Amino acid sequence: MARHTVRPELSEAREQGFHNIGEAAALTGVSAKMIRHYELIGLVPPASRTFANYRLYNDADLHRLRFIKRSRTLGFSMKQIEQLLGLWSDPGRSSAEVKQLALAHAAELEARIAEMQAMQRTLRSLAKHCHGDQRPDCPILDDLAGGEAPQPDRR
């Protein structure tokens, strides 16, 4: 036998401390579009609904959304956030697992920063060697073309 749950009106839900998606977005700093996306991919459990089918979020949902937003701000991937959420909701977790995940992410960030600094040095060097005048010679374009600047056809 199917279980029938009574869906409240939005005003009743608000009286019970629930928030619609717009309010949840305003209270967490996560856009409504991203809230729906997080629900779709399973980072946020499916929202309960009003009689008119509006999504409803409680304080625990808002806390979870803030957790996700902060994790995204720190550059964690969706997969990593899924792992962090699992650890967060597991009272029997080992903090060593959380630390390992954080340190691995910090190492990834360090490597990306080093790559970006190398790109920055290369671009600065290329720009330094570019005359930046009316001449067509450009070491920046030469480098992007693989070091071989084709000469224009002068026929």
Backbone hydrogen bonds, N-H to C=O, Kabsch-Sander energy under -0.5 kcal/mol:
donor,donor_aa,acceptor,acceptor_aa,energy
5,T,3,R,-0.6
13,A,9,E,-2.4
14,R,10,L,-2.6
15,E,11,S,-1.8
16,Q,12,E,-1.3
17,G,14,R,-1.8
18,F,13,A,-2.6
19,H,57,Y,-2.2
24,A,20,N,-2.6
25,A,21,I,-2.4
26,A,22,G,-2.2
27,L,23,E,-2.6
28,T,24,A,-1.5
29,G,25,A,-2.4
30,V,25,A,-0.5
31,S,29,G,-0.5
35,I,31,S,-2.4
36,R,32,A,-2.4
37,H,33,K,-2.1
38,Y,34,M,-3.1
39,E,35,I,-2.1
40,L,36,R,-2.4
41,I,37,H,-2.3
42,G,38,Y,-0.5
42,G,39,E,-0.7
43,L,38,Y,-2.0
44,V,38,Y,-1.5
48,S,56,L,-0.9
50,T,54,Y,-2.1
51,F,8,P,-2.8
53,N,50,T,-1.9
56,L,48,S,-2.5
57,Y,19,H,-2.4
62,L,58,N,-2.0
63,H,59,D,-2.4
64,R,60,A,-2.1
65,L,61,D,-2.3
66,R,62,L,-2.3
67,F,63,H,-2.1
68,I,64,R,-2.4
69,K,65,L,-2.6
70,R,66,R,-2.7
71,S,67,F,-2.2
72,R,68,I,-2.6
73,T,69,K,-2.5
74,L,70,R,-1.6
75,G,72,R,-1.7
76,F,71,S,-2.3
81,I,77,S,-2.6
82,E,78,M,-2.4
83,Q,79,K,-1.9
84,L,80,Q,-2.8
85,L,81,I,-3.0
86,G,82,E,-2.0
87,L,83,Q,-2.3
88,W,84,L,-3.0
89,S,85,L,-2.2
90,D,87,L,-1.0
93,R,90,D,-1.8
95,S,93,R,-0.5
97,E,94,S,-1.2
98,V,94,S,-1.0
99,K,95,S,-2.7
100,Q,96,A,-2.5
101,L,97,E,-2.1
102,A,98,V,-2.5
103,L,99,K,-2.9
104,A,100,Q,-2.3
105,H,101,L,-2.0
106,A,102,A,-2.5
107,A,103,L,-2.1
108,E,104,A,-2.0
109,L,105,H,-2.5
110,E,106,A,-2.3
111,A,107,A,-2.2
112,R,108,E,-2.3
113,I,109,L,-2.7
114,A,110,E,-2.3
115,E,111,A,-2.2
116,M,112,R,-2.4
117,Q,113,I,-2.6
118,A,114,A,-2.0
119,M,115,E,-2.2
120,Q,116,M,-2.5
121,R,117,Q,-2.4
122,T,118,A,-2.3
123,L,119,M,-2.6
124,R,120,Q,-2.5
125,S,121,R,-2.4
126,L,122,T,-2.7
127,A,123,L,-2.7
128,K,124,R,-2.2
129,H,125,S,-1.6
130,C,127,A,-0.9
142,D,138,C,-2.3
143,D,139,P,-2.3
144,L,140,I,-2.3
145,A,141,L,-1.9
146,G,143,D,-1.7
147,G,142,D,-3.0
149,A,147,G,-0.7
